[in-house]
């Protein structure tokens, strides 16, 4: 098990900047506005061949006017309780604060190692700023510059000195990554909280509460899942704050890391254009997808046909995801929450499917015989052979004499035939068309009526 290291401190001391440097990423949003990080943020880190999990937290402060101050304090306290090691970040440029003393006193009661880091120290000449912090009764301070990297290697050497090296087996993960996406205030964080059974994420009725993408690990039976809560995605015309633009970029990037996207829709408000836009983002990135109609407990379903109406509207408005299952849930009451994961497993199994070349070409031959390829410039289109080139999602390549002459409707017909032949009805399927070059491979089904065999020459080679 990798050690968990929590970064804590008052607002705007550079926790997220240090998080990004240690994890060698840009996963934590960094901005000069205090209070940017509200939720705990998890990231994998490695130093000296020792792996650990780093947790970024919201700024800790008492009596803050921010409406989220109580939420942030709870998240910090929970991060401290969950962590194996705690790192408190102090502001070397701004100096001491009463909040620093309050937090240090709280940490003295924690029965775990605590490292005290003074940030914004850009070189040896600025280390004199450390003298003020020794008055807090701290024996060992680490001067660093999270922005420029000064002192960070020495700090990490000390931090990881007691960590064990992980074996290759421990590092492997077969977790299914699930992105939870949707427009603001659709109930994404509430849904994850209902799944985890704890207030792991900040939940609020204020649209835009979640700014970072948050990873949470959840185990059900023998299967591990990684749930990624993302910022609500708004239409471009409604995005004005620079910070919110970063959040949208992060939400889209999180989809690229996910296997299955749970597209959360506020069923009480109905399906909006923005819900369809969000679904389009998931489709463009090749994710498996499941529509979750949240807040179903508030929907008028007296005639028992509400789900049918919602599903028909979704199939009409988001035709590109007509393979995605549709479920009704309520994050507030817990209605059907546990039924999500059997569907996720089904989608993921199809999303990871591997079809042998022989079976694929047999199915393609049957499809080509059932509906003959059209003509292109007075020449019949010929599909020579097909093969699967990747999974997640299943991606196939067909070699054709004129790839540009294949109409999208015929290509869609072939995709549907592949779906039907191999029970891939709940996953995206990609079919790429390429020009045939070189000789035909040995595995080609030569009995296919759509395979143009190369004629043998009847002439014998001349003896020299």
Secondary structure as the mmCIF struct_conf table of DSSP 4:
data_model
#
loop_
_struct_conf.conf_type_id
_struct_conf.id
_struct_conf.beg_label_comp_id
_struct_conf.beg_label_asym_id
_struct_conf.beg_label_seq_id
_struct_conf.end_label_comp_id
_struct_conf.end_label_asym_id
_struct_conf.end_label_seq_id
STRN STRN1 UNK A 3 UNK A 8
BEND BEND1 UNK A 10 UNK A 10
TURN_TY1_P TURN_TY1_P1 UNK A 11 UNK A 12
BEND BEND2 UNK A 13 UNK A 14
HELX_RH_AL_P HELX_RH_AL_P1 UNK A 15 UNK A 23
TURN_TY1_P TURN_TY1_P2 UNK A 24 UNK A 24
BEND BEND3 UNK A 25 UNK A 25
BEND BEND4 UNK A 28 UNK A 28
BEND BEND5 UNK A 32 UNK A 33
TURN_TY1_P TURN_TY1_P3 UNK A 34 UNK A 35
BEND BEND6 UNK A 39 UNK A 39
STRN STRN2 UNK A 41 UNK A 47
TURN_TY1_P TURN_TY1_P4 UNK A 48 UNK A 49
STRN STRN3 UNK A 50 UNK A 56
HELX_LH_PP_P HELX_LH_PP_P1 UNK A 58 UNK A 60
BEND BEND7 UNK A 62 UNK A 63
BEND BEND8 UNK A 65 UNK A 66
TURN_TY1_P TURN_TY1_P5 UNK A 67 UNK A 68
HELX_RH_AL_P HELX_RH_AL_P2 UNK A 69 UNK A 82
BEND BEND9 UNK A 84 UNK A 84
STRN STRN4 UNK A 85 UNK A 91
TURN_TY1_P TURN_TY1_P6 UNK A 92 UNK A 94
HELX_RH_AL_P HELX_RH_AL_P3 UNK A 98 UNK A 108
TURN_TY1_P TURN_TY1_P7 UNK A 109 UNK A 109
BEND BEND10 UNK A 110 UNK A 112
STRN STRN5 UNK A 113 UNK A 119
BEND BEND11 UNK A 123 UNK A 123
HELX_RH_3T_P HELX_RH_3T_P1 UNK A 124 UNK A 130
HELX_RH_AL_P HELX_RH_AL_P4 UNK A 131 UNK A 134
TURN_TY1_P TURN_TY1_P8 UNK A 135 UNK A 137
BEND BEND12 UNK A 139 UNK A 139
STRN STRN6 UNK A 141 UNK A 143
TURN_TY1_P TURN_TY1_P9 UNK A 146 UNK A 148
TURN_TY1_P TURN_TY1_P10 UNK A 150 UNK A 151
HELX_RH_AL_P HELX_RH_AL_P5 UNK A 152 UNK A 159
TURN_TY1_P TURN_TY1_P11 UNK A 160 UNK A 162
HELX_LH_PP_P HELX_LH_PP_P2 UNK A 163 UNK A 167
HELX_RH_AL_P HELX_RH_AL_P6 UNK A 168 UNK A 171
HELX_LH_PP_P HELX_LH_PP_P3 UNK A 175 UNK A 175
STRN STRN7 UNK A 176 UNK A 181
BEND BEND13 UNK A 183 UNK A 183
TURN_TY1_P TURN_TY1_P12 UNK A 184 UNK A 185
BEND BEND14 UNK A 186 UNK A 187
HELX_RH_AL_P HELX_RH_AL_P7 UNK A 188 UNK A 196
TURN_TY1_P TURN_TY1_P13 UNK A 197 UNK A 197
BEND BEND15 UNK A 198 UNK A 198
BEND BEND16 UNK A 201 UNK A 201
BEND BEND17 UNK A 205 UNK A 206
TURN_TY1_P TURN_TY1_P14 UNK A 207 UNK A 208
BEND BEND18 UNK A 212 UNK A 212
STRN STRN8 UNK A 214 UNK A 220
TURN_TY1_P TURN_TY1_P15 UNK A 221 UNK A 222
STRN STRN9 UNK A 223 UNK A 229
HELX_LH_PP_P HELX_LH_PP_P4 UNK A 231 UNK A 235
HELX_RH_3T_P HELX_RH_3T_P2 UNK A 236 UNK A 238
BEND BEND19 UNK A 241 UNK A 241
HELX_RH_AL_P HELX_RH_AL_P8 UNK A 242 UNK A 256
TURN_TY1_P TURN_TY1_P16 UNK A 257 UNK A 257
BEND BEND20 UNK A 259 UNK A 259
STRN STRN10 UNK A 260 UNK A 266
TURN_TY1_P TURN_TY1_P17 UNK A 267 UNK A 269
HELX_RH_AL_P HELX_RH_AL_P9 UNK A 273 UNK A 284
TURN_TY1_P TURN_TY1_P18 UNK A 285 UNK A 286
STRN STRN11 UNK A 288 UNK A 294
HELX_RH_3T_P HELX_RH_3T_P3 UNK A 296 UNK A 298
BEND BEND21 UNK A 299 UNK A 299
TURN_TY1_P TURN_TY1_P19 UNK A 302 UNK A 303
BEND BEND22 UNK A 304 UNK A 304
HELX_RH_AL_P HELX_RH_AL_P10 UNK A 306 UNK A 317
TURN_TY1_P TURN_TY1_P20 UNK A 318 UNK A 318
HELX_RH_3T_P HELX_RH_3T_P4 UNK A 319 UNK A 321
TURN_TY1_P TURN_TY1_P21 UNK A 322 UNK A 323
BEND BEND23 UNK A 324 UNK A 324
STRN STRN12 UNK A 325 UNK A 328
STRN STRN13 UNK A 330 UNK A 330
TURN_TY1_P TURN_TY1_P22 UNK A 331 UNK A 334
STRN STRN14 UNK A 335 UNK A 335
TURN_TY1_P TURN_TY1_P23 UNK A 336 UNK A 336
HELX_RH_3T_P HELX_RH_3T_P5 UNK A 337 UNK A 339
HELX_RH_AL_P HELX_RH_AL_P11 UNK A 340 UNK A 351
TURN_TY1_P TURN_TY1_P24 UNK A 352 UNK A 352
HELX_RH_AL_P HELX_RH_AL_P12 UNK A 357 UNK A 370
BEND BEND24 UNK A 371 UNK A 371
STRN STRN15 UNK A 375 UNK A 376
TURN_TY1_P TURN_TY1_P25 UNK A 377 UNK A 378
STRN STRN16 UNK A 379 UNK A 380
STRN STRN17 UNK A 383 UNK A 390
TURN_TY1_P TURN_TY1_P26 UNK A 391 UNK A 393
STRN STRN18 UNK A 394 UNK A 400
BEND BEND25 UNK A 401 UNK A 401
HELX_RH_3T_P HELX_RH_3T_P6 UNK A 403 UNK A 405
BEND BEND26 UNK A 406 UNK A 406
HELX_RH_AL_P HELX_RH_AL_P13 UNK A 408 UNK A 422
TURN_TY1_P TURN_TY1_P27 UNK A 423 UNK A 423
TURN_TY1_P TURN_TY1_P28 UNK A 425 UNK A 426
BEND BEND27 UNK A 427 UNK A 427
STRN STRN19 UNK A 429 UNK A 435
BEND BEND28 UNK A 438 UNK A 439
HELX_LH_PP_P HELX_LH_PP_P5 UNK A 440 UNK A 441
TURN_TY1_P TURN_TY1_P29 UNK A 442 UNK A 443
BEND BEND29 UNK A 444 UNK A 444
TURN_TY1_P TURN_TY1_P30 UNK A 446 UNK A 447
TURN_TY1_P TURN_TY1_P31 UNK A 449 UNK A 450
HELX_LH_PP_P HELX_LH_PP_P6 UNK A 453 UNK A 457
BEND BEND30 UNK A 459 UNK A 459
HELX_LH_PP_P HELX_LH_PP_P7 UNK A 460 UNK A 463
#
